[in-house]
Amino acid sequence: MPEPMLSVRDVSKRFGAVHALSNVQLDLRAGEVHALMGENGAGKSTLMNILGGVIQPDGGQIQLKGNPYVVDGPAAAQARGVGLVHQEIALCPDITVAENIFMAETNSRGGFWMETSNLNARAEQALAGLHPVPATALVGDLPIASQQIVEIAKALTLNCDVLIFDEPTAALTEIESNALFSIIRGLKARGMGIIYISHRMAEIFSLSDRITVFRDGAFVETLTTAETTPEEVATRMVGRPLLDLYPPRSSRPASAVCLSVDGIADGHLVKDVSLEVRPGEILGLAGLIGSGRTETVLAICGLAPRTEGRIRFDGRDVQQADYRASIRAGIVYLSEDRKGTSVFLDLSIAENISALDLRSVSGSLFIRSRAENAVAEEMRERLGIRCSSVAQQVRTLSGGNQQKVALAKLLAVRPRVLFVDEPTRGVDIGAKAKIYAILRDLADEGVAVVAISSELPELIGISDRILVLHEGRVAGEVSGDSMSEETVMHLASGLGPAPTETRHH
């Protein structure tokens, strides 16, 4: 057995009273994709931030190519040949894509001035295998998916021996993800060691050679991917067998349409979208980047203007309105950008949950803390939010629990139509199962749920039917036995319905 390229032994890290890591271990070989898995809060990102020079360990030994590995910052880590693609976007929004990609090169010159004659061409080359993103665009003007692609391209330009990917496909669709996988396999073939973190089992079993599992900051086991199963990995992650991931679909009879959209457009990406949703169902919205999925929902909810089309709610026309009016009507939206727009990180759980309906917890002048806490405690129990108390700051929660708080904030207004955009992005498999159950329970209670997801198995697993968008228009609808990844991708790619399989007798 060859010596590992990177060796982690007995590494620990404490944040106050919290043991984020307790004597964990990990070995990475040259030419290997080594997956690191665990629930949110298991310590995966903490270890990656140590390897990337972002934070320092409290104890333990790390060796790179047989030599002690001690670095005091990301630049020092990169100089030693270790690159990190962060789960959270770490780009400068006010400069161009090309300038972001070659930021490390710029800094090494001791200033921000660089020759730009071939900068854009080099950036386009770095992006070529991923997805077309304009090299001259300001990063702050790009959607989250495109920003993630820029983050990946930036890491690929580094001269690394070890490259760490922390949830790199969380914002990407299947086509963009497959392009990244091809690049990763090429890097592996060149002898690079790759650590890959993802909550998506299909990615892990397609890409990785070995899987290391952490639970509650501790090392559990390292498994050979070809010799294990997703169920075995999930059991080691949560410490117990995981029941069916997706709850059964509703068998309740169809209700009358509560929200109908006819020919909506936004003058940009959304060109002509019509849909209907009924109480008690989960309608999935599928499509590639640029299909207009999120933009359609923003226009419906009053978070973006619509230039054409008709919206009817409870049989009455909805005029052009803002999101406040939508909330009052019972139409709410969970953003795909959890930390940017779904929760207030610096406020408490209770303050977040009451944020959309302060009147229900307010007296004549002040918020009634007892009433606010009572609502929060009810939501904490209903959604299974893991915290020390509802006074805990949301920033200190794991990603899955932050997402539950974001949902609780919407459920506190007792919605009738709930739009959720990438509801399980960046959360672990245990939290995913809980969120799926919450969405199905809401539908069973008579809420109309519309879910956007780039993860096709997820969308197929939770939806009663799926509407597929392509370039701002409805490409088709699938339901029942016709809901398959092949069918959805055919429609999403503009190829029309998937060909029916010819059977030979």
Order of alpha helices (4+ residues) and beta strands (2+ residues): beta-beta-beta-alpha-beta-beta-alpha-beta-alpha-alpha-alpha-alpha-beta-alpha-beta-alpha-beta-beta-alpha-beta-beta-beta-alpha-beta-beta-alpha-beta-alpha-alpha-alpha-beta-alpha-beta-alpha-beta-beta-alpha
